[in-house]
Amino acid sequence: MGPHPAPPDFSAAALQAIITFGLAALFAFLYRAYRKQYFAWWALAWLLYAGRLVMIITFLITRARIWLYWHQVLTGWTALTLLWATLSFSRQVRWRWMYTAVVAVPVFWAYFAIFRLQNELVAMIPIVALLSLATLWTGLVFWRYARRTDSGAGRILAYTLLFWGLHHLDYPFLRARGALNPWSYYLDVAFILALGIGILLLVVEELHRGVSALSALSGDLQPRGEEAHILDGLLTHPLALPGVRGSAYVVRAEAGLVVLRGTGVCIGWRGSSPQDGLRNLIARAMEERRPTFGAEVPPPIGAGGGPLPYTAILPILSGTAAIGALVIVGDTRDPFTALDTRFLAALGQQVGAALENEELYRRLRGRTAELERLSQATLRQLEEQRRRIALELHDETAQVLAAVKMQVGTLREAAPVDLGVRFGHVLELVDTGMRSIRRVTDDLRPPLLDDLGLVPALRALVDDFGEDSGLAARFTMVGTLPPLSQEAEVALFRVVQEGLSNVARHAGAGSAVVQLSVVNHVVELTVEDDGCGLTGATEGYSGLAGMGLPGMRQRLETVGGTLVVENLATGGLSLRARIQVYARAKE
């Protein structure tokens, strides 16, 4: 007996088979791209579903029961594979050999019902019910996932699968009798297309969430001088991923793996040690230097709580060695489902490099602080030596010269006239020497700075500068000077001293103005002249080494101040020193 003519709904059934093969290809592509097992199982499920369509089309053409038999077997396998893919998606279950007995049930049931009972309806009802149950279960899983993660794509998949599962139930009673043909096939095509669109939207949605969270984390990896901020970002940003409820950072210690920090549901893990299941998962991820995933993993010892529904381990790499691991805990499947494993491994390397850089920054900060303390100590010793030398010159050398002057004066009174004239010249030289010593002592450590404070010392310094240089020098004061440390007063005094010295030697100016002002707890000291300013040969700080500006800057930096040097628009140079003093004022 030859083959029967093609049924009237052949084209619709063939279209559904082709589109179902396309859906299987889509899941196969997703598996190849992201290596997630549930994508592979879904690809197999829809491949089997397309195969059952080919079997029923062949049966309708040939009327050979063998094709109906394989249609029922593939329908049962489709349901079981869909169930397994759903379990893999939601719970990360693993295959066991005992499950093989369940796979064999459709084979024996279809054989018994079709070839022994010769009753297509008896063969059809349990298998279709199983397929409907699997589809409805998958829809419920996506519904739970959508509620937990606020996923719009998850809702699309949930509604599609729930309605498709209900639609399967009409097959034995309506579709098999031709009551809905060919519209039933077109309705299936619509469900398949909606399923494919929903999966693509889910992947895009998770890519967007994942990349946003990881990009924010990458931004936190920029050096800021604190290791804590990297760990905070490392633990906080994964909480934005779908279904993530906590994260922890694990490092190797002498006693083994130890949780260094935790957040979310893992906040109580700090200082605990992972149990066997979690420890083995972390050890494998660190040994293989690639992300590892698991389900139903016991929490660390002493952390409390039941098994972790889902756990992802991201190794933190420094070079080729794993220095730690990021543990991500969730109540849904893989939060990195749409992110490539190599990308995650690269992120782990980036985090490790950032932590290593932070360690280098920490050491650099320590060395810098040590150098600052050494610089401050050096400046204090220099000022102390200046003060000591000034006291010795004032108390010893000046007194000796004063005694010499008295003796020479006595000799001049008793000496003849011609010798008296010579003794008079000697007295003039002694006076010149005493004035020089007084200038040196004032330059080394002005007594007014120690006796009366900064403002009188600056006023006297400017007046003396005007008299000695012949320039029009003026000092002004704006505001009330708050209490300053001795180091800050000395730094500001030296800035004016060096600035006026530079005006006299290099500026070619006719006048100079020194102004001390206090605004919003900021002490600002400016030295301005009407000279030539900075020329091309001396532009920039590197060319000013001979003018003492590096020394000024160093002094100010030791007391938290800054120095700005710039040309004035009207000609001349402006030297501006600033010191923030509100903290000291409060103290």
Secondary structure, 3 states (H helix, E strand, C coil): CCCCCCCCCHHHHHHHHHHHHHHHHHHHHHHHHHCCHHHHHHHHHHHHHHHHHHHHHHHHHHCCHHHHHHHHHHHHHHHHHHHHHHHHHHHCCCCCHHHHHHHHHHHHHHHHHHHHCCCHHHHHHHHHHHHHHHHHHHHHHHHHHHHHHCCHHHHHHHHHHHHHHHHHCCCCCCHHHCCCCCHHHHHHHHHHHHHHHHHHHHHHHHHHHHHHHHHHHHHHCCCCCCHHHHHHHHHHHHHHCCCEEEEEEEEEECCEEEEEEEEECCHHHCCCCCCHHHHHHHHHHHHHCCCEEECCECCCCCCCCCCECEEEEEEEEECCEEEEEEEEEECCCCCCCCCCHHHHHHHHHHHHHHHHHHHHHHHHHHHHHHHHHHHHHHHHHHHHHHHHHHHHHHHHHHHHHHHHHHHHHHHHHHCCHHHHHHHHHHHHHHHHHHHHHHHHHHHHCCHHHHHCCHHHHHHHHHHHHHHHHCCEEEEEEECCCCCCCHHHHHHHHHHHHHHHHHHHHHHCCCEEEEEEEEECCEEEEEEEECCCCCCCCCCCCHHHHHHCHHHHHHHHHHCCEEEEEEECCCCCEEEEEEEECHHHHHC
